[in-house]
Amino acid sequence: MLDVKVCLNEAEEMMDLAIMHLEEEYSHIRAGKANPHLLDCVRVSSYGSEVPLNNVATITTPDLRTINIKPWDKSMFSAIEKAIIDSPVGIMPANNGEVIIVAIPPLTGERRQQLVKQCSHELETAKISIRNARRDAIDQLKKSIKDGTPEDVAKDGEEKLQKIHDKYIKKAEELFAAKEKEIMTV
């Protein structure tokens, strides 16, 4: 016999993972402000292997439009600059001998619309994951009726599951609204 609470907890955990993934994806989308997470995708060739940029340098944001990268090893300057240029970030670094400076240019109106569309796509992906978690839990609850779980207990579980689902869908939409506002704010 299936424990309904365990089933609901598993579904909620999967929905929580979808929200965490959405937050992670949104942290990589540039909103016109300097954010060290923008450089998470940059891999630097260091001593024969590809490593994340934050493994070879300190990354700071002194103001809203600048990211400073201070390599721990001075010989890494050219490798870091090359990695940033080759990355999908699309920003040119400048080097003053001490620090690599990445200036974040203001976004154009067209680019803002593209980023909102990208965020919307990520929102849909998260919603699909949340719905899939609900569907899987409902399937488990329906199968459990055949295994001896009372129908009313399973129906109560489905109602609770729907409330959990609605809460996570709302949370995802709130994250999207906040990110959209951040992107569209000039």
One Martini backbone bead per residue (centre of mass of N, CA, C, O) as a GRO file, in nm:
protein
  186
    1MET     BB    1   0.097   0.037   0.022
    2LEU     BB    2   0.061   0.369  -0.027
    3ASP     BB    3   0.210   0.661   0.076
    4VAL     BB    4   0.084   0.969   0.032
    5LYS     BB    5   0.300   1.153   0.159
    6VAL     BB    6   0.538   1.047  -0.003
    7CYS     BB    7   0.425   1.118  -0.278
    8LEU     BB    8   0.396   1.425  -0.225
    9ASN     BB    9   0.694   1.478  -0.152
   10GLU     BB   10   0.815   1.391  -0.422
   11ALA     BB   11   0.663   1.595  -0.596
   12GLU     BB   12   0.763   1.849  -0.445
   13GLU     BB   13   1.062   1.800  -0.502
   14MET     BB   14   1.041   1.820  -0.812
   15MET     BB   15   0.924   2.108  -0.814
   16ASP     BB   16   1.162   2.239  -0.665
   17LEU     BB   17   1.372   2.171  -0.882
   18ALA     BB   18   1.242   2.340  -1.105
   19ILE     BB   19   1.279   2.612  -0.958
   20MET     BB   20   1.585   2.599  -0.924
   21HIS     BB   21   1.645   2.587  -1.226
   22LEU     BB   22   1.514   2.854  -1.299
   23GLU     BB   23   1.694   3.032  -1.124
   24GLU     BB   24   1.957   2.949  -1.261
   25GLU     BB   25   1.885   3.044  -1.547
   26TYR     BB   26   1.826   3.344  -1.468
   27SER     BB   27   2.121   3.407  -1.363
   28HIS     BB   28   2.236   3.389  -1.680
   29ILE     BB   29   2.063   3.631  -1.750
   30ARG     BB   30   2.095   3.928  -1.891
   31ALA     BB   31   1.992   4.263  -1.735
   32GLY     BB   32   2.226   4.504  -1.758
   33LYS     BB   33   2.379   4.379  -1.523
   34ALA     BB   34   2.620   4.301  -1.318
   35ASN     BB   35   2.716   3.942  -1.305
   36PRO     BB   36   2.904   3.672  -1.219
   37HIS     BB   37   2.713   3.451  -1.361
   38LEU     BB   38   2.777   3.522  -1.660
   39LEU     BB   39   3.071   3.351  -1.627
   40ASP     BB   40   3.004   3.039  -1.579
   41CYS     BB   41   3.056   2.938  -1.891
   42VAL     BB   42   3.352   2.991  -1.851
   43ARG     BB   43   3.641   2.832  -1.993
   44VAL     BB   44   3.971   2.758  -1.884
   45SER     BB   45   4.295   2.712  -1.984
   46SER     BB   46   4.463   2.506  -1.730
   47TYR     BB   47   4.711   2.306  -1.726
   48GLY     BB   48   4.546   2.114  -1.955
   49SER     BB   49   4.260   2.228  -1.852
   50GLU     BB   50   3.916   2.276  -1.807
   51VAL     BB   51   3.804   2.561  -1.625
   52PRO     BB   52   3.655   2.758  -1.432
   53LEU     BB   53   3.700   3.087  -1.381
   54ASN     BB   54   3.665   3.075  -1.054
   55ASN     BB   55   3.942   2.885  -1.037
   56VAL     BB   56   4.153   3.146  -1.146
   57ALA     BB   57   3.962   3.379  -1.018
   58THR     BB   58   3.845   3.690  -0.923
   59ILE     BB   59   3.499   3.797  -0.895
   60THR     BB   60   3.374   4.130  -0.951
   61THR     BB   61   3.132   4.412  -0.865
   62PRO     BB   62   3.176   4.751  -0.842
   63ASP     BB   63   2.931   4.782  -1.045
   64LEU     BB   64   2.657   4.772  -1.271
   65ARG     BB   65   2.880   4.769  -1.545
   66THR     BB   66   3.105   4.583  -1.388
   67ILE     BB   67   3.366   4.334  -1.432
   68ASN     BB   68   3.610   4.187  -1.225
   69ILE     BB   69   3.926   4.017  -1.306
   70LYS     BB   70   4.151   3.836  -1.084
   71PRO     BB   71   4.418   3.672  -1.128
   72TRP     BB   72   4.629   3.454  -0.957
   73ASP     BB   73   4.780   3.429  -1.237
   74LYS     BB   74   4.942   3.629  -1.460
   75SER     BB   75   4.956   3.408  -1.702
   76MET     BB   76   4.620   3.409  -1.745
   77PHE     BB   77   4.520   3.652  -1.908
   78SER     BB   78   4.499   3.541  -2.205
   79ALA     BB   79   4.318   3.294  -2.143
   80ILE     BB   80   4.079   3.453  -2.028
   81GLU     BB   81   4.023   3.638  -2.267
   82LYS     BB   82   3.976   3.411  -2.472
   83ALA     BB   83   3.740   3.274  -2.321
   84ILE     BB   84   3.547   3.518  -2.333
   85ILE     BB   85   3.543   3.556  -2.640
   86ASP     BB   86   3.451   3.243  -2.698
   87SER     BB   87   3.205   3.289  -2.556
   88PRO     BB   88   2.845   3.343  -2.527
   89VAL     BB   89   2.841   3.632  -2.394
   90GLY     BB   90   2.944   3.883  -2.587
   91ILE     BB   91   3.216   4.012  -2.450
   92MET     BB   92   3.466   4.253  -2.416
   93PRO     BB   93   3.772   4.262  -2.287
   94ALA     BB   94   3.986   4.436  -2.054
   95ASN     BB   95   4.337   4.537  -1.992
   96ASN     BB   96   4.547   4.679  -1.708
   97GLY     BB   97   4.749   4.440  -1.572
   98GLU     BB   98   4.563   4.360  -1.309
   99VAL     BB   99   4.281   4.365  -1.466
  100ILE     BB  100   3.984   4.238  -1.589
  101ILE     BB  101   3.752   4.415  -1.792
  102VAL     BB  102   3.388   4.401  -1.793
  103ALA     BB  103   3.169   4.564  -1.993
  104ILE     BB  104   2.828   4.642  -1.961
  105PRO     BB  105   2.606   4.691  -2.185
  106PRO     BB  106   2.338   4.824  -2.283
  107LEU     BB  107   2.026   4.744  -2.368
  108THR     BB  108   1.825   4.683  -2.613
  109GLY     BB  109   1.505   4.652  -2.702
  110GLU     BB  110   1.542   4.391  -2.868
  111ARG     BB  111   1.708   4.234  -2.654
  112ARG     BB  112   1.495   4.239  -2.434
  113GLN     BB  113   1.287   4.071  -2.590
  114GLN     BB  114   1.463   3.819  -2.617
  115LEU     BB  115   1.499   3.770  -2.310
  116VAL     BB  116   1.200   3.736  -2.245
  117LYS     BB  117   1.160   3.494  -2.430
  118GLN     BB  118   1.366   3.315  -2.286
  119CYS     BB  119   1.222   3.324  -2.011
  120SER     BB  120   0.957   3.204  -2.112
  121HIS     BB  121   1.077   2.933  -2.193
  122GLU     BB  122   1.176   2.856  -1.908
  123LEU     BB  123   0.898   2.862  -1.780
  124GLU     BB  124   0.773   2.635  -1.949
  125THR     BB  125   0.970   2.417  -1.859
  126ALA     BB  126   0.894   2.431  -1.560
  127LYS     BB  127   0.592   2.369  -1.592
  128ILE     BB  128   0.630   2.091  -1.715
  129SER     BB  129   0.776   1.966  -1.472
  130ILE     BB  130   0.547   2.012  -1.272
  131ARG     BB  131   0.330   1.851  -1.427
  132ASN     BB  132   0.484   1.583  -1.432
  133ALA     BB  133   0.489   1.543  -1.127
  134ARG     BB  134   0.184   1.533  -1.098
  135ARG     BB  135   0.124   1.300  -1.291
  136ASP     BB  136   0.294   1.085  -1.148
  137ALA     BB  137   0.141   1.101  -0.877
  138ILE     BB  138  -0.140   1.029  -0.987
  139ASP     BB  139  -0.061   0.753  -1.094
  140GLN     BB  140   0.019   0.640  -0.820
  141LEU     BB  141  -0.258   0.680  -0.684
  142LYS     BB  142  -0.423   0.501  -0.883
  143LYS     BB  143  -0.259   0.241  -0.831
  144SER     BB  144  -0.313   0.229  -0.519
  145ILE     BB  145  -0.609   0.145  -0.533
  146LYS     BB  146  -0.542  -0.148  -0.633
  147ASP     BB  147  -0.351  -0.190  -0.358
  148GLY     BB  148  -0.566  -0.060  -0.113
  149THR     BB  149  -0.631   0.226  -0.135
  150PRO     BB  150  -0.843   0.444  -0.055
  151GLU     BB  151  -1.020   0.658  -0.249
  152ASP     BB  152  -1.040   0.907  -0.057
  153VAL     BB  153  -0.736   0.928  -0.005
  154ALA     BB  154  -0.654   0.969  -0.301
  155LYS     BB  155  -0.828   1.224  -0.351
  156ASP     BB  156  -0.697   1.396  -0.133
  157GLY     BB  157  -0.417   1.379  -0.260
  158GLU     BB  158  -0.494   1.522  -0.525
  159GLU     BB  159  -0.578   1.790  -0.396
  160LYS     BB  160  -0.307   1.852  -0.265
  161LEU     BB  161  -0.143   1.837  -0.527
  162GLN     BB  162  -0.285   2.076  -0.665
  163LYS     BB  163  -0.195   2.288  -0.459
  164ILE     BB  164   0.105   2.249  -0.500
  165HIS     BB  165   0.108   2.307  -0.800
  166ASP     BB  166  -0.006   2.598  -0.785
  167LYS     BB  167   0.225   2.711  -0.610
  168TYR     BB  168   0.459   2.655  -0.820
  169ILE     BB  169   0.343   2.809  -1.058
  170LYS     BB  170   0.333   3.082  -0.915
  171LYS     BB  171   0.635   3.097  -0.851
  172ALA     BB  172   0.730   3.093  -1.147
  173GLU     BB  173   0.572   3.350  -1.235
  174GLU     BB  174   0.714   3.539  -1.034
  175LEU     BB  175   0.999   3.504  -1.145
  176PHE     BB  176   0.933   3.608  -1.426
  177ALA     BB  177   0.830   3.890  -1.348
  178ALA     BB  178   1.093   3.982  -1.216
  179LYS     BB  179   1.278   3.940  -1.464
  180GLU     BB  180   1.123   4.117  -1.660
  181LYS     BB  181   1.156   4.378  -1.498
  182GLU     BB  182   1.465   4.378  -1.498
  183ILE     BB  183   1.498   4.389  -1.809
  184MET     BB  184   1.296   4.645  -1.870
  185THR     BB  185   1.476   4.811  -1.701
  186VAL     BB  186   1.665   5.109  -1.772
   0.00000   0.00000   0.00000
